[in-house]
Amino acid sequence: MKDKERELTYGTLMGDAYINKTLRGNYALVFEHCIAQRPYAEWKASLLSSFKTYSYKRERNTYFKKEKRFIESQTVVIRSQAHTEFTKLRAIFYPNGKKIVTADILNKVGILGLAVWYLDDGAYHLNRFTGQLCTQGFTLEENKLIRKFLHETYDINASIVKRGKGKKKLYLIYFPKFEMKKFLTLISPFLPKEILAYKCPIGWELVKDLTFGFHERLNIKDSDETKKSVIANNMNEFWKKEGSPNGFPWVKYLMSKGTFAHTIVHSYFGSRDECLKYSNLPLNII
């Protein structure tokens, strides 16, 4: 297994991927993503050049308890050929049948692996310029090990955030604003261009002197027309900020594809252009 393949494999195993036994006895690497993330799944598969990979669509029918209904969806599954390399990794990552984290595993992730881990299981918080790794599947001690690894290896000082209570208590890795900037600076050269771009949005590197919370929030009880006016006012405020001495690209940043703001704009205006027209802003700013 080449170095790049090893980093990719370790990184995605820290994230969404898993290792399955095949009928012939050896194990295969498997990762699955929603159909919209197919380009990302195929990019990962392209890095496994020493191994044959197979892809197929999978129909899902998931029950959402809160909504009391089933939702149908499609995913794309990438499966590698069965190989002794993955059989060895199965013993390392799943010594007792459950995925674990060790210092030795983390030392083999590499920067490409960190990038893949983040794309698999990370998130960027647009309003606060912070981020996280969704490590809820690991224990508190394993999260402490991850935090220590990031600090000692890359001088990134992450925090551990608790979610839930009692038996449902889980932990994740959280990056404050400046630490998230350091993390993205480290991994951004390894991120595939225009794939899952919302996880590394336009202008992330300019957040040093910026604050959040200056824009008006939408009130769910307001009429659609009132909400459109609020959005338009926000767009104008963003545009003024963009023309300020700090020059942060607010409109591009908050309307990047895949972001919550982008979804809201399409819900009420149908397109970004219609939103810009309504807000009396030039169409060529995006």
N, C-alpha and C positions, 0 to 999 in steps of 0.2 A: 504494500500500500504506500503510495507516494505521500510526501509531507502534506500537500494541499488536500489530498483525499482524507488523510487522517484528521486534519484540523476540521474539515467540513463534517466528518462523521462524528467526532467528539462533540462539536458544537451543536449539531442537530439532535444528538442523543441527549444533550443537556436540555434541549427544547422539546420539540414535538415528536421526534422520531422514536422508534422502538425496534427491537430485534426479535424476529419470529423464527421458530423452527420450521423447516420444510420437511416434506415427506421423505427426502433422501437423507435426512439426518443433520446436515449442516444448517446454519442459520443465515438469514437474509436481513438486510437493513430495509425498513419500511417507513415512509413518511406520507402523510395525508393532509391535504389542504382544501379549502373551499374552492369551488370552480373559478372564482374571480382571481384566485392566487395561483392559477395554473402556470403563468410565466415564471413565478418564483420557484415552484416545484420543479419545473423543467430546467431552470438555471442550476439548482442544486444537483439534479441528475447529471447535467453536463460536466460537472466537476468530478464525478466518479468515473473518469475515463478508463480506468483499468478493469471496470466491472460492467457487465451487461445490466441494463435496467429495463423494466417493463412498466408501462403506465396503463391505467384503466379508470373509467368513471365508476363512481359508486353512488347509488341512490340511498338517501337517508330519510327516515321518517321519525323525527325527534319529538318527544312529548315535553311540552313546557308546562310545568306544574302550576306556576302563577297564572298563566293565561288559560290553563285548562284546555289545551288544544295541541294537536300534532302539526308540525311544520315540515313540509317536504323540502329537501335540498339535495344538491349534487356536490360531490367532492371528487378530486383527482387523487389517485393513489399511485405512488411510485414505489416499486419493489425492486431491490437489487437481485442479482443472481445469488444463489446460496454459495457461501465460500467459507473456508476455514478462518479467514481474517475476522469475519463477523461472529463466527463461533467463539473465537478467543475473546472478542469484545463482550459477548454475552456473559461470559464468566466474570469479566471485570465490572461491568455495569449492573449485573443482576446476580450477585453471588448467592442470594437467598430467595430469588424470584421477584424481588422488588428493586426498582432502580435506585441506586445510591450515588452519593458524591464523595469523592476522596481527594486528598491533596494531589495524589499522582494523576488522577483523571484531569483535574483542573490545570495542572502543569502541561498537559498535552493538548489543551484546547486551542491555544494560539490565538492570534488576533483575528484571522479569518474565522475561526471557530466562534469567537466572541461575537463577530458580526452576524453569523448565522443564528447563533443562540438568541440574539436580540431580535432578529427578523422573525424567528419562530415564536418567541415567547416574550417579547418586549413591547413597551408602549411609550409614546412621547405625549406629554400633557401640554397641549398647545397654550392654554391660558397661563400656565405657570413656568413653562420652559424646563420642567422637570421630567423624569422618566422612571421606568421600573423594569425589572425582570420578574416575570410571574413564576416565582419559585415555590409556590404554595404546595407543590407535590413533595418537597423536601422538608426534613425536620428542622427545628430551630438550630440544632448543632451544625447541621449541614449548611444552613444559611449563614451561620457565623463563619464557617470555613470559606464560603464564597466571598463574604465581605473581607475577610483577612487576605484572601488571594488577590482580590482587586486592589487592595491597599498596598500590599507588599510588592506586587508585580508591576502595577501600573500607576501607583500613587493616586488611585481613585478612591475617595472616601464615601462609600455608600452607607446607607442606613438599613436597618431591618424594621419593617412595618408589620404590626400584628393585625390580622383580620379575624373576626368572629370571636366566639367565646366557648369555654368548656372543651368538649370533644371536637367541636368544629373550629377550634382555634388554629389558624394557619399563618404562615409568614412569607413575606416577599422582600426582594431587594429593591430599595428605593434610592434614586439619585437626586439630591438637591440640585438647584439650578446650575451652579458652577461645576459641580461634579458631572452632571449630564453633558455639559459642554465638553469637558475633558474626555468623557467616554465616547461621544460622537466624533471628536477630533481623532481619537485613536482608531475607530473602526470605519470611518467614512470612506477611506481609500479602498476598502474591500467590499463596499456595498454595491450591488448591481445597479446601474443607472436606470432611473425611472421605474424600478420594480419596488413596490411597497414604499413609494416615495414619501407617504405621509408619516412614516416612522423616522424620517430624516428631512423635515420640511424646509422649504426655502427660508434662508435667513437665520437658521439655528445658531450659526457661529457669531451672530451680532447681538446676542441677548445680554451681554455683560451689564449694561447700564439701564436695562429696561425694567419696568414694573408692569403689573397686570391689574385688572379690575377697573380700568377707566371707562369701559363701555357699558351701556345700558343692557340689562338682562331682559329677555322676553318673558312676559307674563302669560301663562297658559290660558288664563281666563279672558284675555283680550281677543278682539276680533282679528281675523286674518289681515284686514287692512291696517289695523293698528300695529300688528306685528311687522308688516312690511315697512311701515314708517319707522319703526324702531331700528330695523335692520339697515334701512337707508341712512338714518342718522349715524348709526355705528360706522357704516362704510365711509361717510364723510369725515368722521372723527379719525378713522384709520388713515384716511388719505392725508389729513392735516399732519398726523404724526409722521407719516412717510416723508413729508416735505420738511420735517424738522431737522435741526443740525445732526441729530443722531442717524437720521435717514434709514430707519428700519422699514423693510417692505411689508407693512402690515397686511395690505389687501391680498397680496400673493400668499402670504404666510397663512392667513386665516381662511382662505378659499382654495387651498391646495386640495386636489382630488383625494377622496378618502377620509377627509377630516369631518368632524361634526358640523363645523360652520358651512362647509361645502354642501352637506346633506340638507341643512336648514334652508340655504339659499335655493336649492332645487325644489324643495317642498313648497315654497311660497312664490317663487318667481318662474320656475321651470328651467332656468338656465342662468349662468353667471352674467351673460350679456344683458339679459332683461333686468337683472338686479342692478347692474351698473347704469343702465339707461334710467331706471326709476330713481336712482340716487344722483343723477346728473353728473356722473363721473365718466371720464374718457374710456372707451372700450379697449384701447391699446395698452392699458396698464397691466393686463394679465397676459 
